[in-house]
Amino acid sequence: MSEEPGTVAGSGWTEQEIIASVDAWVKMHKLQQSGSPFVKAEIVRTLQANELSIRSRSSVERRFMNISAVSLALEHEIVQGFQPLGNVGKTNWERIQSRLESHGYGIEDIESSIEDEMDILMQSGLEGFEASRMRERAWQQVTQRRGQSRFRTMLLEAYDNKCAVTRINEPMVLEAAHIEPYSGAASNVAQNGLLLKSDIHKLFDRGVLVIQPDLTTMIAPSLQNGPFAIHDGQRIRVPEREAFRPSPRLLEKHMDAAMSTW
């Protein structure tokens, strides 16, 4: 039988614990922005002496890394030293995002622009698999107009500036691809991302190139006799850090939906 949230180490986190963690993270972030010195270990110890008395140091630090992941997904910076860790869980993600938004870390303007772009795309006559990724295309167009997204910056670093499929290492032609189409800030996590050369990205979004859960590529029959056939059966390049590698479950979901149109 699972313990009640917040009662013992290992139990689920309470709303109050999440709020205390986010508030402490925001304090560090603001100090970082102002160039003021602070000691992360002291902030962790203060939390452990008060609101997070049942949480270990590593548990508190992982939660700060989760908060960095949500902040980055909201197109804001992270607290240096707490690299984004995306395995947050739906409930805690929503709690963290809500508290960050209460501190002004929101992306409402991006979401509004995406909705406007969607209205335009709906009139373009997209069909089949591409139609299912219309919101993804809207996100791409909006973020490209606004300049480099932090999601792309994270993937460039994770993939060492190299396309996962072609290994091309020219950042100018590399794009951040969502495996599951963009549906809000929670989509902007490394497990739902791939760094792809622009032409490979287009094939992926059109469902004629897929990446199997075993991390090998598969090309649609319509491309088997063309120049992209050289990428059939390739093992993709993935980040060294496991937390930044693409989710096999999401790759399989994309693959199944795409192949149903072949």
N, C-alpha and C positions, 0 to 999 in steps of 0.2 A: 504494500500500500504506500503510495507516495505521500511525502510530508506536505503539510500546508505551506504555501509560499511564505518565505521569510522567517521560518521557524528554526531551521537548522541549516548548516552548511550543506550545499547540494540541492536544497529545495528551490522551487521557483522564486524568481525575484518579484517583489511586490511593487506596486505603483510608486510607493514612497522611495524605495531603493533606486528605482530607475530615475526618478526626479532628482534625487540627491546626486547620482552619478553624472547625469547630464549637466546639472548646474555646476558641478566641480569641473567637468570637461570644458564648459563654456568659459569659466573663470580662467582656466589655463590658456584657452584659445585667445582670449582678449589680452592677456598678459603677453602672449607670444606676438600678437599683432602690434602691440605697443612697444615691443622690444624690452619689456621689463623682465628681470630674471625671476625664475621660480624653480622650486625643486619638486619634481613629480613625486618622488618617494614620500615627501612630507605631506602632500595632498592626499596620497593614498592612505597614509597612517592616520590622518585626521578623519577621513571617512570611516576607517576601521574602528576608530575610537568612538564613533557616533552612529550615524545612520546605517553603516555597513559592518556592524560589529561581528556578524556571523560569517562574513566573507573573507576568504584568504587574499593575500596580496595578489597572487596570480589571477584569482577570479576578478578582482577589481580591475586589474590591468587589462584583462581580456574584455571586460565590459567597456573600458575606455576605447579599446580597439574597435569594438562594435559601433560605438558612437562615432568614431572617425569614419567608418564605412558609411554610415547613414549621412553624415555631413558631406562627404565626397559625393554621394548619390544626389544630394540636394544642391550640387555645384558650389560647395564651399570648401575651404581648406580643411586640413586635418591638424591635430596637435602633433607636432614632430615627436617621434619616439613611440607613438601609438599608431602603427601602421594599420590600415583598414582590414578588418576581419569580418567577412560578410555573413557568417553563419549565425544570424541573430535570432531567427524565428519570427513568424508573422506578428504575434502579439507584442513581443518586445520591440520589434521594428516600429510598429505603429505607436507605441508609447514613446520611444526615443524620438521619432520624427515629430510627433506632436509637441513634445517638450522643446526640441530644437526650434520648431516653428514659432513657439511662444517667445523665444529669444530673438526672433528675426531671421532665422536660417531657413527661409522658404524658397520655392521656385515657382510661385504662382504665375509670374510673368512668362516663364517658359511654357507652362501648361496652357496658358491662354493663347500663345503663339501657335502651339501644336494644334489646338482646336481649330484655329483659323486656317492653318495649312491643310488640315483634314477636310475642311469644307471645299477647298480647291481640288484636292485629290479625288474626292468623291465624284467630281464631274469629269474626271479624266478617263473613266471607263476601264479601270483596272479590273482584271478578272482572275479567277482561279487562285493559285497559291499567292500571287502578288497581292491580291485584294486582301488576303488574310494578314498581310504585313503592312497595310496602309499606314497604321499608326507609327510603325518603325520608320517608314520612309519620311513621314512628317517630322519625327524627332531628328532624323539625319539632316534634313533640309534646314530646320530651325537652328540646330546647334552649329551647323556649318556657317550660317549667316552671322551668328553671334560670335564666332571665333572658337578656338579649341576648347572642348569640354573637358572637365576634370576626369570624366570617365575615360576619355581617350588618353589623357595624360597618364592615368594609372595603367592602362593597358600597354602603352608604349614602354613604360618602365618595366612592367611585368614580363613582356615578351622581348625585352632588350632591343627594341626598335626593329624587330624583324617580323615579317608576315608569317603567320602560323603555317601557311601552306607553301608559299613560294620561297620563303627565307629571304626575300628581298629586304634590304635594310635601309631604304630611303624613306624617312618619315613623311616626306611631302606627298607620297602616294599611299600612305597607310591610313586606314580608317578603323574606327571602333564599331564593331558589329555586335548587336544583341542576338543571342541565340533564340530566345523567346522574345517576340516583339515588345518594344517599349510599352509599358502600361503604367508608368509612374516612377517615382524615385527609386522604389525597391527593385526596379529592373537594372539599375546601374551598379551591379556588383560583379566582381571578377568572374564568378562562377557562371554568369550569364553573358560573358563577353568573349570575343575573339578579336585579335588584331589581324586585319586582312588587307591585302593590296586592293585598291579600288575596284579593279575588274573582277577579282575573285569575290569580293564583297557583293557585287551586283549578281553574280551567279548564285551565291548563297541565298540572297534575298529573293531571287526568282525561283529558288527551289530546284535548280538544275545541277547544283553541287551540294552534296551533303557530307557531313562528318559523322561517321559511325561512333557508337559508344566506345569502341576499341581504339578511337582516335585515328582511324584511317579514312581517307576520302573515298567518295564514290561519285561518279559523273553520270548524269542522265544519258539514256541511249541516244538522244538527239545530238549530243556533243561528242559521242565516241569517235567520230571520224574527223573531228576538227582539232585546232591547235591546243585546246584545253584538255585533250585526252591524256596528255603527259602527266596530269595531276590525278589521274584515276589510281586509286589504291595506294596513295602516299600516306605515310604516317606523319601527322602534323607535329609541329614543334610546340611544346607547351612550357609554361613558366616553371622555373626550378621550385618555387614555393608551392606546395600542394594547395594552399588556400586560394591561390590565384588561377588554378587550372579550371578549364570548362567542365561543367557538370555533365556526366554521361547521361543522366536522366533527361536533361534538357536537349542534348544533342539527339537522343533517340526520338524525342517528341518532334523535333524539327524534321528529322529524317523520315519518320512515318508519314507526316503530313505532306512533305514534298513528294515522296515516292508514290503517294496515292494519285498524283497527277501525271505521272510518267506514262 
